[in-house]
Amino acid sequence: MASSRQIVNDLRAQAAALDGRHVQGSMMDGACRSMRRGADEIERLLDDLTYLRGFAELVREEDRA
């Protein structure tokens, strides 16, 4: 299974590859915008998760003290 970071990179690479192109007569700008927003949201969630893991570690250390 791909990591979240790999998914973010894949979404950004796909968006860059399709940006400004037509596929079966449709511009892909909307799809590219959605892929970039998805990548941004995954990154935001990863940052939140990192913050929460750090906080949980601090709480555990306080409980041990």
C-alpha positions as CSV (number, residue, x, y, z in Angstrom):
1,M,0.0,0.0,0.0
2,A,1.3,3.4,-0.9
3,S,2.1,5.9,1.8
4,S,0.3,9.1,2.2
5,R,3.4,11.0,1.0
6,Q,3.5,8.8,-2.2
7,I,-0.2,9.5,-2.9
8,V,0.4,13.3,-2.5
9,N,3.4,13.0,-5.0
10,D,1.3,10.9,-7.4
11,L,-1.6,13.4,-7.3
12,R,0.7,16.3,-8.0
13,A,2.5,14.5,-10.8
14,Q,-0.8,13.5,-12.4
15,A,-2.1,17.1,-12.1
16,A,1.1,18.4,-13.7
17,A,0.9,15.9,-16.6
18,L,-2.7,16.7,-17.4
19,D,-2.7,20.4,-16.8
20,G,-3.9,22.3,-19.9
21,R,-4.7,19.1,-21.8
22,H,-7.8,17.8,-23.5
23,V,-9.0,14.3,-22.9
24,Q,-11.9,13.2,-25.1
25,G,-12.8,16.8,-25.8
26,S,-12.8,17.9,-22.1
27,M,-10.3,20.2,-20.5
28,M,-8.7,18.6,-17.6
29,D,-8.2,21.8,-15.6
30,G,-11.0,21.0,-13.1
31,A,-9.7,17.5,-12.5
32,C,-6.2,18.9,-12.0
33,R,-7.5,21.4,-9.6
34,S,-9.3,18.6,-7.6
35,M,-6.1,16.5,-7.6
36,R,-4.1,19.4,-6.2
37,R,-6.8,20.2,-3.6
38,G,-6.8,16.5,-2.6
39,A,-3.0,16.5,-2.3
40,D,-3.2,19.7,-0.2
41,E,-5.8,18.2,2.1
42,I,-3.7,15.0,2.6
43,E,-0.7,17.1,3.5
44,R,-2.8,19.1,6.0
45,L,-4.0,15.9,7.6
46,L,-0.5,14.5,7.8
47,D,0.6,17.7,9.6
48,D,-2.3,17.4,12.0
49,L,-1.5,13.8,12.6
50,T,2.2,14.6,13.3
51,Y,1.1,17.3,15.8
52,L,-1.3,14.9,17.5
53,R,1.3,12.1,17.8
54,G,3.7,14.6,19.3
55,F,1.1,15.7,21.8
56,A,0.2,12.1,22.7
57,E,3.9,11.4,23.3
58,L,4.2,14.4,25.7
59,V,1.2,13.2,27.6
60,R,2.7,9.7,28.0
61,E,6.0,11.2,29.2
62,E,4.1,13.3,31.8
63,D,2.2,10.2,33.0
64,R,5.5,8.4,33.5
65,A,7.0,11.2,35.5
